[in-house]
């Protein structure tokens, strides 16, 4: 039920650093009219680590209330403790979310062995009222979930998939090989969406889908229709812009791209800094080259 393309939406802030709820509603209205299969609230691009828990809970409810019912809403509920992750997952369920996305706890990364992570996720899965997605994000956590660990966790009935943002296609292939057909592997970046689909992934959760939702969905649709050459051409066209709004300029770059397409991105929350004017100019040129502007 969670196959397809999801946008991990940015959380809009005003100049004082407060959540700009009206701007968020305008963005949700636009995303709701696209072909996206769903949205992720309070993920990495949502600056989840910079939100307090009260804001997260309100965000879950607000996104669900302002998103068409046919589109899924996945809530980022991962926290450093199993206790807090479970509490947030229960709050997300109460506020209408369809699933929870749970990043690896990583502050004590030297102690986060496969054994520790396995016990953590199994404990959360037993207590969460929502189906959960594992979230592998080595770039930010300095932890990588092994294919063997994911395969073991996939056997739990309440662990339904993984968002893998590592970009290691060989590892993604191993995860797909070792897990069942009812376990959804979601590409964590548009940069490797088509290669992941070719290996058997069921979709993607993509920062780029915030600004190019139809193009990202088109890759998924073309692949499923067997139109691989068209999908390949589109995938190649998205590489530079995807790099710009992810690794190169980060969350601030994604928000600047939202502003450039006449949506609301706004500033990131401190300590993150907005992109500089020269960076914005470079971003604009990249967007023009891929015909987004």
C-alpha positions, 0 to 999 in steps of 0.5 A, spaced: 500 500 500 506 504 500 508 503 493 510 510 489 513 516 489 513 520 496 515 527 497 519 528 504 516 535 505 520 541 508 517 545 514 516 552 512 519 557 517 518 565 517 523 570 519 522 569 526 523 561 526 516 559 527 512 554 523 509 558 517 502 554 517 499 558 512 505 557 507 505 550 509 497 549 507 499 553 500 504 548 499 500 542 501 494 544 496 499 544 490 502 537 492 495 535 493 494 536 486 500 533 483 501 525 482 505 524 488 503 518 492 504 521 498 508 525 503 513 525 509 512 530 514 518 531 519 523 527 515 530 530 514 528 535 509 523 537 514 528 539 519 525 534 524 531 534 529 530 542 529 523 541 531 520 540 538 515 534 539 509 539 540 511 542 533 512 535 530 505 532 533 501 538 530 505 538 524 503 530 523 495 533 524 496 539 519 499 535 514 494 529 514 488 534 515 490 538 509 492 532 504 487 529 500 485 522 503 487 518 497 495 520 498 498 517 504 502 521 510 508 518 513 510 521 519 518 521 521 517 519 528 525 517 530 528 519 536 534 517 540 530 513 545 526 507 544 521 510 549 520 517 545 520 514 538 514 509 541 511 516 544 511 520 537 509 514 533 503 513 537 501 521 537 502 520 529 497 515 529 492 519 533 493 524 528 492 520 522 498 518 519 498 512 515 506 509 517 512 511 521 519 513 518 524 511 523 531 513 523 537 509 526 538 512 533 545 515 532 548 519 538 551 513 541 553 511 534 559 507 537 554 502 541 549 502 535 551 495 533 547 490 529 544 487 535 543 494 539 539 496 532 535 490 532 533 490 539 531 497 538 527 496 532 523 490 534 521 493 541 518 499 537 515 495 532 511 491 537 509 497 541 507 502 535 500 502 532 503 504 525 506 500 520 514 502 520 519 504 515 526 503 517 530 509 515 538 508 513 541 515 512 549 514 513 550 521 510 547 524 517 548 519 522 554 515 520 551 509 521 549 504 515 544 498 516 547 492 513 543 488 508 543 482 513 540 486 519 534 489 514 533 482 512 532 480 519 527 486 521 523 485 515 520 478 518 517 482 523 509 483 521 509 491 523 516 493 519 513 494 512 519 497 508 525 501 508 527 508 506 535 507 504 538 514 502 545 511 502 546 511 495 549 504 495 546 500 489 549 494 491 547 494 498 540 496 495 540 490 491 542 485 497 536 488 501 531 486 495 534 480 494 534 478 502 527 481 503 520 478 501 516 481 496 511 484 501 517 488 504 518 495 500 524 498 499 524 505 497 530 509 494 532 515 498 534 520 493 532 521 485 539 520 483 538 513 484 531 512 483 531 508 476 537 503 478 533 502 484 527 500 481 530 496 476 533 492 482 526 491 485 525 497 489 517 499 490 518 507 489 522 513 492 522 518 497 525 523 494 527 531 496 527 532 488 519 530 488 518 537 492 520 541 486 519 536 480 513 531 483 511 530 476 518 528 473 519 524 479 513 520 478 514 519 471 520 515 472 516 511 476 510 510 471 515 509 465 519 504 468 512 500 470 510 501 463 516 498 460 518 505 457 525 504 459 529 509 454 524 514 456 525 513 463 533 513 462 533 519 459 529 523 464 533 520 470 539 523 467 536 529 466 534 530 473 541 528 476 544 535 476 538 538 480 537 532 484 545 533 487 543 541 488 537 540 492 541 534 496 548 533 497 550 540 494 546 545 497 542 541 502 535 543 506 537 550 504 538 549 497 531 545 497 528 551 500 531 556 495 528 551 489 521 552 492 522 559 492 524 559 485 518 555 483 514 560 486 512 556 492 514 557 499 521 555 501 523 560 506 529 560 511 531 554 514 531 554 522 538 555 525 543 553 526 542 552 518 544 558 514 540 560 508 544 559 501 548 565 499 546 569 493 551 566 489 549 559 491 542 561 489 544 564 482 548 557 481 541 553 483 537 557 478 542 556 472 541 548 474 534 549 474 534 552 468 538 547 464 534 541 466 528 546 464 525 546 471 525 554 470 
